[in-house]
Amino acid sequence: MNKELLGKNIKYRRKVLKVRQEDLAEISGVALRTVVSIERGEGNPSLETLLKIAEVLGMELQLNVKL
């Protein structure tokens, strides 16, 4: 998983929707520091955390099998 690209995509979508980090954290039930960390491409967010954020932002996660 490219954490930097993931973070940039989440941040971009959040800004398009004009949602503050604090609001995303509250609505998704994810800690603010976790949202900030993900957007910076840091940390190792769980699938559950990413799904919560994606749902709020109207995004979809895809898993691809490496061959």
mmCIF file as Biopython writes it, N, C-alpha, C and O atoms, coordinates in Angstrom:
data_model
#
loop_
_atom_site.group_PDB
_atom_site.id
_atom_site.type_symbol
_atom_site.label_atom_id
_atom_site.label_alt_id
_atom_site.label_comp_id
_atom_site.label_asym_id
_atom_site.label_entity_id
_atom_site.label_seq_id
_atom_site.pdbx_PDB_ins_code
_atom_site.Cartn_x
_atom_site.Cartn_y
_atom_site.Cartn_z
_atom_site.occupancy
_atom_site.B_iso_or_equiv
_atom_site.auth_seq_id
_atom_site.auth_asym_id
_atom_site.pdbx_PDB_model_num
ATOM 1   N N  . MET A ? 1  ? 0.846   -1.172  0.000  1.0 0.0 1  A 1 
ATOM 2   C CA . MET A ? 1  ? 0.000   0.000   0.000  1.0 0.0 1  A 1 
ATOM 3   C C  . MET A ? 1  ? 0.893   1.237   0.000  1.0 0.0 1  A 1 
ATOM 4   O O  . MET A ? 1  ? 1.804   1.356   0.819  1.0 0.0 1  A 1 
ATOM 5   N N  . ASN A ? 2  ? 0.629   2.135   -0.905 1.0 0.0 2  A 1 
ATOM 6   C CA . ASN A ? 2  ? 1.358   3.394   -0.958 1.0 0.0 2  A 1 
ATOM 7   C C  . ASN A ? 2  ? 0.654   4.376   -0.023 1.0 0.0 2  A 1 
ATOM 8   O O  . ASN A ? 2  ? -0.352  4.984   -0.388 1.0 0.0 2  A 1 
ATOM 9   N N  . LYS A ? 3  ? 1.196   4.521   1.184  1.0 0.0 3  A 1 
ATOM 10  C CA . LYS A ? 3  ? 0.546   5.343   2.205  1.0 0.0 3  A 1 
ATOM 11  C C  . LYS A ? 3  ? 0.511   6.819   1.836  1.0 0.0 3  A 1 
ATOM 12  O O  . LYS A ? 3  ? -0.442  7.520   2.176  1.0 0.0 3  A 1 
ATOM 13  N N  . GLU A ? 4  ? 1.535   7.295   1.149  1.0 0.0 4  A 1 
ATOM 14  C CA . GLU A ? 4  ? 1.554   8.708   0.743  1.0 0.0 4  A 1 
ATOM 15  C C  . GLU A ? 4  ? 0.431   9.009   -0.242 1.0 0.0 4  A 1 
ATOM 16  O O  . GLU A ? 4  ? -0.275  10.007  -0.097 1.0 0.0 4  A 1 
ATOM 17  N N  . LEU A ? 5  ? 0.267   8.155   -1.234 1.0 0.0 5  A 1 
ATOM 18  C CA . LEU A ? 5  ? -0.784  8.344   -2.230 1.0 0.0 5  A 1 
ATOM 19  C C  . LEU A ? 5  ? -2.164  8.217   -1.588 1.0 0.0 5  A 1 
ATOM 20  O O  . LEU A ? 5  ? -3.070  8.991   -1.896 1.0 0.0 5  A 1 
ATOM 21  N N  . LEU A ? 6  ? -2.319  7.261   -0.714 1.0 0.0 6  A 1 
ATOM 22  C CA . LEU A ? 6  ? -3.579  7.083   0.007  1.0 0.0 6  A 1 
ATOM 23  C C  . LEU A ? 6  ? -3.919  8.351   0.782  1.0 0.0 6  A 1 
ATOM 24  O O  . LEU A ? 6  ? -5.047  8.841   0.714  1.0 0.0 6  A 1 
ATOM 25  N N  . GLY A ? 7  ? -2.961  8.871   1.505  1.0 0.0 7  A 1 
ATOM 26  C CA . GLY A ? 7  ? -3.169  10.085  2.284  1.0 0.0 7  A 1 
ATOM 27  C C  . GLY A ? 7  ? -3.532  11.282  1.421  1.0 0.0 7  A 1 
ATOM 28  O O  . GLY A ? 7  ? -4.415  12.066  1.770  1.0 0.0 7  A 1 
ATOM 29  N N  . LYS A ? 8  ? -2.845  11.418  0.291  1.0 0.0 8  A 1 
ATOM 30  C CA . LYS A ? 8  ? -3.131  12.530  -0.619 1.0 0.0 8  A 1 
ATOM 31  C C  . LYS A ? 8  ? -4.542  12.430  -1.183 1.0 0.0 8  A 1 
ATOM 32  O O  . LYS A ? 8  ? -5.237  13.438  -1.308 1.0 0.0 8  A 1 
ATOM 33  N N  . ASN A ? 9  ? -4.965  11.213  -1.524 1.0 0.0 9  A 1 
ATOM 34  C CA . ASN A ? 9  ? -6.307  11.020  -2.071 1.0 0.0 9  A 1 
ATOM 35  C C  . ASN A ? 9  ? -7.384  11.327  -1.039 1.0 0.0 9  A 1 
ATOM 36  O O  . ASN A ? 9  ? -8.398  11.945  -1.364 1.0 0.0 9  A 1 
ATOM 37  N N  . ILE A ? 10 ? -7.174  10.906  0.187  1.0 0.0 10 A 1 
ATOM 38  C CA . ILE A ? 10 ? -8.137  11.183  1.253  1.0 0.0 10 A 1 
ATOM 39  C C  . ILE A ? 10 ? -8.207  12.682  1.517  1.0 0.0 10 A 1 
ATOM 40  O O  . ILE A ? 10 ? -9.295  13.244  1.643  1.0 0.0 10 A 1 
ATOM 41  N N  . LYS A ? 11 ? -7.063  13.319  1.599  1.0 0.0 11 A 1 
ATOM 42  C CA . LYS A ? 11 ? -7.027  14.767  1.841  1.0 0.0 11 A 1 
ATOM 43  C C  . LYS A ? 11 ? -7.705  15.528  0.703  1.0 0.0 11 A 1 
ATOM 44  O O  . LYS A ? 11 ? -8.479  16.455  0.944  1.0 0.0 11 A 1 
ATOM 45  N N  . TYR A ? 12 ? -7.414  15.135  -0.531 1.0 0.0 12 A 1 
ATOM 46  C CA . TYR A ? 12 ? -8.016  15.788  -1.693 1.0 0.0 12 A 1 
ATOM 47  C C  . TYR A ? 12 ? -9.537  15.673  -1.645 1.0 0.0 12 A 1 
ATOM 48  O O  . TYR A ? 12 ? -10.245 16.664  -1.823 1.0 0.0 12 A 1 
ATOM 49  N N  . ARG A ? 13 ? -10.034 14.466  -1.406 1.0 0.0 13 A 1 
ATOM 50  C CA . ARG A ? 13 ? -11.489 14.239  -1.371 1.0 0.0 13 A 1 
ATOM 51  C C  . ARG A ? 13 ? -12.132 15.038  -0.232 1.0 0.0 13 A 1 
ATOM 52  O O  . ARG A ? 13 ? -13.206 15.616  -0.400 1.0 0.0 13 A 1 
ATOM 53  N N  . ARG A ? 14 ? -11.476 15.064  0.908  1.0 0.0 14 A 1 
ATOM 54  C CA . ARG A ? 14 ? -11.999 15.808  2.058  1.0 0.0 14 A 1 
ATOM 55  C C  . ARG A ? 14 ? -12.124 17.288  1.720  1.0 0.0 14 A 1 
ATOM 56  O O  . ARG A ? 14 ? -13.119 17.931  2.055  1.0 0.0 14 A 1 
ATOM 57  N N  . LYS A ? 15 ? -11.102 17.821  1.053  1.0 0.0 15 A 1 
ATOM 58  C CA . LYS A ? 15 ? -11.120 19.244  0.699  1.0 0.0 15 A 1 
ATOM 59  C C  . LYS A ? 15 ? -12.167 19.541  -0.374 1.0 0.0 15 A 1 
ATOM 60  O O  . LYS A ? 15 ? -12.821 20.583  -0.321 1.0 0.0 15 A 1 
ATOM 61  N N  . VAL A ? 16 ? -12.333 18.655  -1.335 1.0 0.0 16 A 1 
ATOM 62  C CA . VAL A ? 16 ? -13.369 18.826  -2.361 1.0 0.0 16 A 1 
ATOM 63  C C  . VAL A ? 16 ? -14.743 18.923  -1.703 1.0 0.0 16 A 1 
ATOM 64  O O  . VAL A ? 16 ? -15.585 19.721  -2.115 1.0 0.0 16 A 1 
ATOM 65  N N  . LEU A ? 17 ? -14.957 18.106  -0.681 1.0 0.0 17 A 1 
ATOM 66  C CA . LEU A ? 17 ? -16.238 18.102  0.035  1.0 0.0 17 A 1 
ATOM 67  C C  . LEU A ? 17 ? -16.331 19.207  1.086  1.0 0.0 17 A 1 
ATOM 68  O O  . LEU A ? 17 ? -17.369 19.384  1.724  1.0 0.0 17 A 1 
ATOM 69  N N  . LYS A ? 18 ? -15.232 19.950  1.259  1.0 0.0 18 A 1 
ATOM 70  C CA . LYS A ? 18 ? -15.169 21.043  2.238  1.0 0.0 18 A 1 
ATOM 71  C C  . LYS A ? 18 ? -15.460 20.544  3.653  1.0 0.0 18 A 1 
ATOM 72  O O  . LYS A ? 18 ? -16.238 21.137  4.401  1.0 0.0 18 A 1 
ATOM 73  N N  . VAL A ? 19 ? -14.810 19.442  3.987  1.0 0.0 19 A 1 
ATOM 74  C CA . VAL A ? 19 ? -14.933 18.840  5.318  1.0 0.0 19 A 1 
ATOM 75  C C  . VAL A ? 19 ? -13.628 19.086  6.065  1.0 0.0 19 A 1 
ATOM 76  O O  . VAL A ? 19 ? -12.547 18.813  5.542  1.0 0.0 19 A 1 
ATOM 77  N N  . ARG A ? 20 ? -13.728 19.598  7.279  1.0 0.0 20 A 1 
ATOM 78  C CA . ARG A ? 20 ? -12.532 19.807  8.097  1.0 0.0 20 A 1 
ATOM 79  C C  . ARG A ? 20 ? -12.063 18.463  8.665  1.0 0.0 20 A 1 
ATOM 80  O O  . ARG A ? 20 ? -12.852 17.530  8.811  1.0 0.0 20 A 1 
ATOM 81  N N  . GLN A ? 21 ? -10.785 18.382  8.976  1.0 0.0 21 A 1 
ATOM 82  C CA . GLN A ? 21 ? -10.247 17.160  9.578  1.0 0.0 21 A 1 
ATOM 83  C C  . GLN A ? 21 ? -10.996 16.815  10.858 1.0 0.0 21 A 1 
ATOM 84  O O  . GLN A ? 21 ? -11.294 15.649  11.116 1.0 0.0 21 A 1 
ATOM 85  N N  . GLU A ? 22 ? -11.297 17.825  11.649 1.0 0.0 22 A 1 
ATOM 86  C CA . GLU A ? 22 ? -12.005 17.604  12.912 1.0 0.0 22 A 1 
ATOM 87  C C  . GLU A ? 22 ? -13.383 16.998  12.672 1.0 0.0 22 A 1 
ATOM 88  O O  . GLU A ? 22 ? -13.821 16.118  13.413 1.0 0.0 22 A 1 
ATOM 89  N N  . ASP A ? 23 ? -14.060 17.472  11.635 1.0 0.0 23 A 1 
ATOM 90  C CA . ASP A ? 23 ? -15.390 16.951  11.321 1.0 0.0 23 A 1 
ATOM 91  C C  . ASP A ? 23 ? -15.310 15.524  10.789 1.0 0.0 23 A 1 
ATOM 92  O O  . ASP A ? 23 ? -16.132 14.679  11.142 1.0 0.0 23 A 1 
ATOM 93  N N  . LEU A ? 24 ? -14.329 15.259  9.947  1.0 0.0 24 A 1 
ATOM 94  C CA . LEU A ? 24 ? -14.139 13.903  9.433  1.0 0.0 24 A 1 
ATOM 95  C C  . LEU A ? 24 ? -13.885 12.941  10.579 1.0 0.0 24 A 1 
ATOM 96  O O  . LEU A ? 24 ? -14.446 11.846  10.615 1.0 0.0 24 A 1 
ATOM 97  N N  . ALA A ? 25 ? -13.049 13.347  11.505 1.0 0.0 25 A 1 
ATOM 98  C CA . ALA A ? 25 ? -12.745 12.501  12.661 1.0 0.0 25 A 1 
ATOM 99  C C  . ALA A ? 25 ? -14.009 12.219  13.470 1.0 0.0 25 A 1 
ATOM 100 O O  . ALA A ? 25 ? -14.272 11.074  13.839 1.0 0.0 25 A 1 
ATOM 101 N N  . GLU A ? 26 ? -14.780 13.248  13.740 1.0 0.0 26 A 1 
ATOM 102 C CA . GLU A ? 26 ? -15.985 13.079  14.558 1.0 0.0 26 A 1 
ATOM 103 C C  . GLU A ? 26 ? -17.028 12.205  13.863 1.0 0.0 26 A 1 
ATOM 104 O O  . GLU A ? 26 ? -17.584 11.294  14.476 1.0 0.0 26 A 1 
ATOM 105 N N  . ILE A ? 27 ? -17.292 12.478  12.596 1.0 0.0 27 A 1 
ATOM 106 C CA . ILE A ? 27 ? -18.325 11.742  11.864 1.0 0.0 27 A 1 
ATOM 107 C C  . ILE A ? 27 ? -17.935 10.281  11.666 1.0 0.0 27 A 1 
ATOM 108 O O  . ILE A ? 27 ? -18.780 9.390   11.762 1.0 0.0 27 A 1 
ATOM 109 N N  . SER A ? 28 ? -16.659 10.038  11.389 1.0 0.0 28 A 1 
ATOM 110 C CA . SER A ? 28 ? -16.200 8.669   11.117 1.0 0.0 28 A 1 
ATOM 111 C C  . SER A ? 28 ? -15.917 7.874   12.385 1.0 0.0 28 A 1 
ATOM 112 O O  . SER A ? 28 ? -15.831 6.646   12.352 1.0 0.0 28 A 1 
ATOM 113 N N  . GLY A ? 29 ? -15.774 8.581   13.499 1.0 0.0 29 A 1 
ATOM 114 C CA . GLY A ? 29 ? -15.446 7.890   14.747 1.0 0.0 29 A 1 
ATOM 115 C C  . GLY A ? 29 ? -13.978 7.523   14.847 1.0 0.0 29 A 1 
ATOM 116 O O  . GLY A ? 29 ? -13.603 6.624   15.599 1.0 0.0 29 A 1 
ATOM 117 N N  . VAL A ? 30 ? -13.150 8.223   14.085 1.0 0.0 30 A 1 
ATOM 118 C CA . VAL A ? 30 ? -11.708 7.991   14.069 1.0 0.0 30 A 1 
ATOM 119 C C  . VAL A ? 30 ? -11.042 9.172   14.781 1.0 0.0 30 A 1 
ATOM 120 O O  . VAL A ? 30 ? -11.466 10.315  14.614 1.0 0.0 30 A 1 
ATOM 121 N N  . ALA A ? 31 ? -10.026 8.906   15.556 1.0 0.0 31 A 1 
ATOM 122 C CA . ALA A ? 31 ? -9.333  9.973   16.281 1.0 0.0 31 A 1 
ATOM 123 C C  . ALA A ? 31 ? -8.741  10.993  15.307 1.0 0.0 31 A 1 
ATOM 124 O O  . ALA A ? 31 ? -8.254  10.635  14.235 1.0 0.0 31 A 1 
ATOM 125 N N  . LEU A ? 32 ? -8.792  12.257  15.694 1.0 0.0 32 A 1 
ATOM 126 C CA . LEU A ? 32 ? -8.245  13.330  14.859 1.0 0.0 32 A 1 
ATOM 127 C C  . LEU A ? 32 ? -6.782  13.072  14.533 1.0 0.0 32 A 1 
ATOM 128 O O  . LEU A ? 32 ? -6.366  13.258  13.390 1.0 0.0 32 A 1 
ATOM 129 N N  . ARG A ? 33 ? -6.003  12.651  15.504 1.0 0.0 33 A 1 
ATOM 130 C CA . ARG A ? 33 ? -4.574  12.409  15.252 1.0 0.0 33 A 1 
ATOM 131 C C  . ARG A ? 33 ? -4.381  11.304  14.207 1.0 0.0 33 A 1 
ATOM 132 O O  . ARG A ? 33 ? -3.391  11.306  13.476 1.0 0.0 33 A 1 
ATOM 133 N N  . THR A ? 34 ? -5.324  10.368  14.140 1.0 0.0 34 A 1 
ATOM 134 C CA . THR A ? 34 ? -5.250  9.303   13.138 1.0 0.0 34 A 1 
ATOM 135 C C  . THR A ? 34 ? -5.533  9.859   11.753 1.0 0.0 34 A 1 
ATOM 136 O O  . THR A ? 34 ? -4.839  9.519   10.794 1.0 0.0 34 A 1 
ATOM 137 N N  . VAL A ? 35 ? -6.544  10.709  11.637 1.0 0.0 35 A 1 
ATOM 138 C CA . VAL A ? 35 ? -6.860  11.347  10.351 1.0 0.0 35 A 1 
ATOM 139 C C  . VAL A ? 35 ? -5.657  12.149  9.862  1.0 0.0 35 A 1 
ATOM 140 O O  . VAL A ? 35 ? -5.269  12.043  8.698  1.0 0.0 35 A 1 
ATOM 141 N N  . VAL A ? 36 ? -5.076  12.940  10.737 1.0 0.0 36 A 1 
ATOM 142 C CA . VAL A ? 36 ? -3.907  13.754  10.385 1.0 0.0 36 A 1 
ATOM 143 C C  . VAL A ? 36 ? -2.757  12.852  9.934  1.0 0.0 36 A 1 
ATOM 144 O O  . VAL A ? 36 ? -2.104  13.130  8.928  1.0 0.0 36 A 1 
ATOM 145 N N  . SER A ? 37 ? -2.514  11.790  10.665 1.0 0.0 37 A 1 
ATOM 146 C CA . SER A ? 37 ? -1.434  10.861  10.351 1.0 0.0 37 A 1 
ATOM 147 C C  . SER A ? 37 ? -1.638  10.213  8.984  1.0 0.0 37 A 1 
ATOM 148 O O  . SER A ? 37 ? -0.699  10.107  8.195  1.0 0.0 37 A 1 
ATOM 149 N N  . ILE A ? 38 ? -2.859  9.783   8.710  1.0 0.0 38 A 1 
ATOM 150 C CA . ILE A ? 38 ? -3.157  9.146   7.425  1.0 0.0 38 A 1 
ATOM 151 C C  . ILE A ? 38 ? -2.925  10.131  6.285  1.0 0.0 38 A 1 
ATOM 152 O O  . ILE A ? 38 ? -2.310  9.785   5.278  1.0 0.0 38 A 1 
ATOM 153 N N  . GLU A ? 39 ? -3.415  11.354  6.442  1.0 0.0 39 A 1 
ATOM 154 C CA . GLU A ? 39 ? -3.250  12.353  5.382  1.0 0.0 39 A 1 
ATOM 155 C C  . GLU A ? 39 ? -1.784  12.701  5.137  1.0 0.0 39 A 1 
ATOM 156 O O  . GLU A ? 39 ? -1.424  13.112  4.034  1.0 0.0 39 A 1 
ATOM 157 N N  . ARG A ? 40 ? -0.954  12.545  6.130  1.0 0.0 40 A 1 
ATOM 158 C CA . ARG A ? 40 ? 0.488   12.802  5.976  1.0 0.0 40 A 1 
ATOM 159 C C  . ARG A ? 40 ? 1.230   11.589  5.412  1.0 0.0 40 A 1 
ATOM 160 O O  . ARG A ? 40 ? 2.428   11.666  5.143  1.0 0.0 40 A 1 
ATOM 161 N N  . GLY A ? 41 ? 0.528   10.476  5.234  1.0 0.0 41 A 1 
ATOM 162 C CA . GLY A ? 41 ? 1.161   9.264   4.733  1.0 0.0 41 A 1 
ATOM 163 C C  . GLY A ? 41 ? 1.943   8.537   5.797  1.0 0.0 41 A 1 
ATOM 164 O O  . GLY A ? 41 ? 2.848   7.760   5.493  1.0 0.0 41 A 1 
ATOM 165 N N  . GLU A ? 42 ? 1.595   8.788   7.054  1.0 0.0 42 A 1 
ATOM 166 C CA . GLU A ? 42 ? 2.299   8.174   8.181  1.0 0.0 42 A 1 
ATOM 167 C C  . GLU A ? 42 ? 1.420   7.109   8.837  1.0 0.0 42 A 1 
ATOM 168 O O  . GLU A ? 42 ? 0.241   6.966   8.515  1.0 0.0 42 A 1 
ATOM 169 N N  . GLY A ? 43 ? 2.011   6.385   9.740  1.0 0.0 43 A 1 
ATOM 170 C CA . GLY A ? 43 ? 1.262   5.395   10.505 1.0 0.0 43 A 1 
ATOM 171 C C  . GLY A ? 43 ? 0.895   4.184   9.678  1.0 0.0 43 A 1 
ATOM 172 O O  . GLY A ? 43 ? 1.317   4.038   8.530  1.0 0.0 43 A 1 
ATOM 173 N N  . ASN A ? 44 ? 0.104   3.323   10.280 1.0 0.0 44 A 1 
ATOM 174 C CA . ASN A ? 44 ? -0.323  2.096   9.629  1.0 0.0 44 A 1 
ATOM 175 C C  . ASN A ? 44 ? -1.795  1.869   9.958  1.0 0.0 44 A 1 
ATOM 176 O O  . ASN A ? 44 ? -2.115  1.043   10.813 1.0 0.0 44 A 1 
ATOM 177 N N  . PRO A ? 45 ? -2.705  2.598   9.285  1.0 0.0 45 A 1 
ATOM 178 C CA . PRO A ? 45 ? -4.121  2.507   9.627  1.0 0.0 45 A 1 
ATOM 179 C C  . PRO A ? 45 ? -4.693  1.128   9.334  1.0 0.0 45 A 1 
ATOM 180 O O  . PRO A ? 45 ? -4.298  0.463   8.376  1.0 0.0 45 A 1 
ATOM 181 N N  . SER A ? 46 ? -5.619  0.719   10.164 1.0 0.0 46 A 1 
ATOM 182 C CA . SER A ? 46 ? -6.279  -0.569  9.954  1.0 0.0 46 A 1 
ATOM 183 C C  . SER A ? 46 ? -7.275  -0.456  8.801  1.0 0.0 46 A 1 
ATOM 184 O O  . SER A ? 46 ? -7.673  0.641   8.411  1.0 0.0 46 A 1 
ATOM 185 N N  . LEU A ? 47 ? -7.661  -1.592  8.275  1.0 0.0 47 A 1 
ATOM 186 C CA . LEU A ? 47 ? -8.666  -1.629  7.220  1.0 0.0 47 A 1 
ATOM 187 C C  . LEU A ? 47 ? -9.975  -1.038  7.740  1.0 0.0 47 A 1 
ATOM 188 O O  . LEU A ? 47 ? -10.658 -0.309  7.021  1.0 0.0 47 A 1 
ATOM 189 N N  . GLU A ? 48 ? -10.320 -1.347  8.973  1.0 0.0 48 A 1 
ATOM 190 C CA . GLU A ? 48 ? -11.545 -0.826  9.582  1.0 0.0 48 A 1 
ATOM 191 C C  . GLU A ? 48 ? -11.530 0.708   9.606  1.0 0.0 48 A 1 
ATOM 192 O O  . GLU A ? 48 ? -12.535 1.343   9.285  1.0 0.0 48 A 1 
ATOM 193 N N  . THR A ? 49 ? -10.410 1.292   9.981  1.0 0.0 49 A 1 
ATOM 194 C CA . THR A ? 49 ? -10.277 2.752   10.016 1.0 0.0 49 A 1 
ATOM 195 C C  . THR A ? 49 ? -10.430 3.342   8.621  1.0 0.0 49 A 1 
ATOM 196 O O  . THR A ? 49 ? -11.140 4.331   8.438  1.0 0.0 49 A 1 
ATOM 197 N N  . LEU A ? 50 ? -9.775  2.747   7.648  1.0 0.0 50 A 1 
ATOM 198 C CA . LEU A ? 50 ? -9.867  3.248   6.276  1.0 0.0 50 A 1 
ATOM 199 C C  . LEU A ? 50 ? -11.283 3.134   5.732  1.0 0.0 50 A 1 
ATOM 200 O O  . LEU A ? 50 ? -11.743 4.017   5.007  1.0 0.0 50 A 1 
ATOM 201 N N  . LEU A ? 51 ? -11.976 2.058   6.075  1.0 0.0 51 A 1 
ATOM 202 C CA . LEU A ? 51 ? -13.357 1.887   5.624  1.0 0.0 51 A 1 
ATOM 203 C C  . LEU A ? 51 ? -14.275 2.943   6.224  1.0 0.0 51 A 1 
ATOM 204 O O  . LEU A ? 51 ? -15.164 3.450   5.540  1.0 0.0 51 A 1 
ATOM 205 N N  . LYS A ? 52 ? -14.071 3.278   7.484  1.0 0.0 52 A 1 
ATOM 206 C CA . LYS A ? 52 ? -14.877 4.317   8.138  1.0 0.0 52 A 1 
ATOM 207 C C  . LYS A ? 52 ? -14.688 5.662   7.440  1.0 0.0 52 A 1 
ATOM 208 O O  . LYS A ? 52 ? -15.658 6.366   7.158  1.0 0.0 52 A 1 
ATOM 209 N N  . ILE A ? 53 ? -13.443 6.009   7.168  1.0 0.0 53 A 1 
ATOM 210 C CA . ILE A ? 53 ? -13.142 7.280   6.507  1.0 0.0 53 A 1 
ATOM 211 C C  . ILE A ? 53 ? -13.692 7.286   5.085  1.0 0.0 53 A 1 
ATOM 212 O O  . ILE A ? 53 ? -14.289 8.270   4.649  1.0 0.0 53 A 1 
ATOM 213 N N  . ALA A ? 54 ? -13.490 6.193   4.371  1.0 0.0 54 A 1 
ATOM 214 C CA . ALA A ? 54 ? -13.968 6.094   2.992  1.0 0.0 54 A 1 
ATOM 215 C C  . ALA A ? 54 ? -15.485 6.244   2.921  1.0 0.0 54 A 1 
ATOM 216 O O  . ALA A ? 54 ? -16.003 6.889   2.009  1.0 0.0 54 A 1 
ATOM 217 N N  . GLU A ? 55 ? -16.184 5.663   3.860  1.0 0.0 55 A 1 
ATOM 218 C CA . GLU A ? 55 ? -17.647 5.753   3.865  1.0 0.0 55 A 1 
ATOM 219 C C  . GLU A ? 55 ? -18.105 7.203   4.016  1.0 0.0 55 A 1 
ATOM 220 O O  . GLU A ? 55 ? -19.005 7.649   3.305  1.0 0.0 55 A 1 
ATOM 221 N N  . VAL A ? 56 ? -17.496 7.923   4.928  1.0 0.0 56 A 1 
ATOM 222 C CA . VAL A ? 56 ? -17.864 9.326   5.155  1.0 0.0 56 A 1 
ATOM 223 C C  . VAL A ? 56 ? -17.571 10.174  3.919  1.0 0.0 56 A 1 
ATOM 224 O O  . VAL A ? 56 ? -18.338 11.077  3.586  1.0 0.0 56 A 1 
ATOM 225 N N  . LEU A ? 57 ? -16.470 9.886   3.245  1.0 0.0 57 A 1 
ATOM 226 C CA . LEU A ? 57 ? -16.054 10.688  2.093  1.0 0.0 57 A 1 
ATOM 227 C C  . LEU A ? 57 ? -16.646 10.201  0.774  1.0 0.0 57 A 1 
ATOM 228 O O  . LEU A ? 57 ? -16.387 10.790  -0.275 1.0 0.0 57 A 1 
ATOM 229 N N  . GLY A ? 58 ? -17.437 9.131   0.818  1.0 0.0 58 A 1 
ATOM 230 C CA . GLY A ? 58 ? -18.021 8.602   -0.410 1.0 0.0 58 A 1 
ATOM 231 C C  . GLY A ? 58 ? -16.986 7.984   -1.324 1.0 0.0 58 A 1 
ATOM 232 O O  . GLY A ? 58 ? -17.068 8.090   -2.547 1.0 0.0 58 A 1 
ATOM 233 N N  . MET A ? 59 ? -16.003 7.331   -0.705 1.0 0.0 59 A 1 
ATOM 234 C CA . MET A ? 59 ? -14.924 6.695   -1.460 1.0 0.0 59 A 1 
ATOM 235 C C  . MET A ? 59 ? -15.070 5.179   -1.373 1.0 0.0 59 A 1 
ATOM 236 O O  . MET A ? 59 ? -15.809 4.657   -0.538 1.0 0.0 59 A 1 
ATOM 237 N N  . GLU A ? 60 ? -14.361 4.493   -2.241 1.0 0.0 60 A 1 
ATOM 238 C CA . GLU A ? 60 ? -14.377 3.036   -2.264 1.0 0.0 60 A 1 
ATOM 239 C C  . GLU A ? 60 ? -12.942 2.523   -2.193 1.0 0.0 60 A 1 
ATOM 240 O O  . GLU A ? 60 ? -12.057 3.039   -2.875 1.0 0.0 60 A 1 
ATOM 241 N N  . LEU A ? 61 ? -12.720 1.511   -1.371 1.0 0.0 61 A 1 
ATOM 242 C CA . LEU A ? 61 ? -11.394 0.887   -1.288 1.0 0.0 61 A 1 
ATOM 243 C C  . LEU A ? 61 ? -11.365 -0.335  -2.184 1.0 0.0 61 A 1 
ATOM 244 O O  . LEU A ? 61 ? -12.352 -1.063  -2.286 1.0 0.0 61 A 1 
ATOM 245 N N  . GLN A ? 62 ? -10.240 -0.557  -2.828 1.0 0.0 62 A 1 
ATOM 246 C CA . GLN A ? 62 ? -10.060 -1.736  -3.664 1.0 0.0 62 A 1 
ATOM 247 C C  . GLN A ? 62 ? -8.830  -2.490  -3.202 1.0 0.0 62 A 1 
ATOM 248 O O  . GLN A ? 62 ? -7.797  -1.897  -2.890 1.0 0.0 62 A 1 
ATOM 249 N N  . LEU A ? 63 ? -8.957  -3.794  -3.165 1.0 0.0 63 A 1 
ATOM 250 C CA . LEU A ? 63 ? -7.819  -4.651  -2.851 1.0 0.0 63 A 1 
ATOM 251 C C  . LEU A ? 63 ? -7.440  -5.399  -4.115 1.0 0.0 63 A 1 
ATOM 252 O O  . LEU A ? 63 ? -8.289  -6.015  -4.760 1.0 0.0 63 A 1 
ATOM 253 N N  . ASN A ? 64 ? -6.179  -5.343  -4.464 1.0 0.0 64 A 1 
ATOM 254 C CA . ASN A ? 64 ? -5.688  -6.030  -5.646 1.0 0.0 64 A 1 
ATOM 255 C C  . ASN A ? 64 ? -4.735  -7.131  -5.224 1.0 0.0 64 A 1 
ATOM 256 O O  . ASN A ? 64 ? -3.909  -6.945  -4.331 1.0 0.0 64 A 1 
ATOM 257 N N  . VAL A ? 65 ? -4.855  -8.262  -5.863 1.0 0.0 65 A 1 
ATOM 258 C CA . VAL A ? 65 ? -3.994  -9.397  -5.570 1.0 0.0 65 A 1 
ATOM 259 C C  . VAL A ? 65 ? -2.692  -9.239  -6.337 1.0 0.0 65 A 1 
ATOM 260 O O  . VAL A ? 65 ? -2.691  -9.014  -7.547 1.0 0.0 65 A 1 
ATOM 261 N N  . LYS A ? 66 ? -1.578  -9.362  -5.610 1.0 0.0 66 A 1 
ATOM 262 C CA . LYS A ? 66 ? -0.266  -9.322  -6.262 1.0 0.0 66 A 1 
ATOM 263 C C  . LYS A ? 66 ? 0.044   -10.711 -6.794 1.0 0.0 66 A 1 
ATOM 264 O O  . LYS A ? 66 ? -0.123  -11.709 -6.093 1.0 0.0 66 A 1 
ATOM 265 N N  . LEU A ? 67 ? 0.485   -10.765 -8.008 1.0 0.0 67 A 1 
ATOM 266 C CA . LEU A ? 67 ? 0.842   -12.057 -8.608 1.0 0.0 67 A 1 
ATOM 267 C C  . LEU A ? 67 ? 2.332   -12.219 -8.679 1.0 0.0 67 A 1 
ATOM 268 O O  . LEU A ? 67 ? 2.819   -13.245 -9.154 1.0 0.0 67 A 1 
#
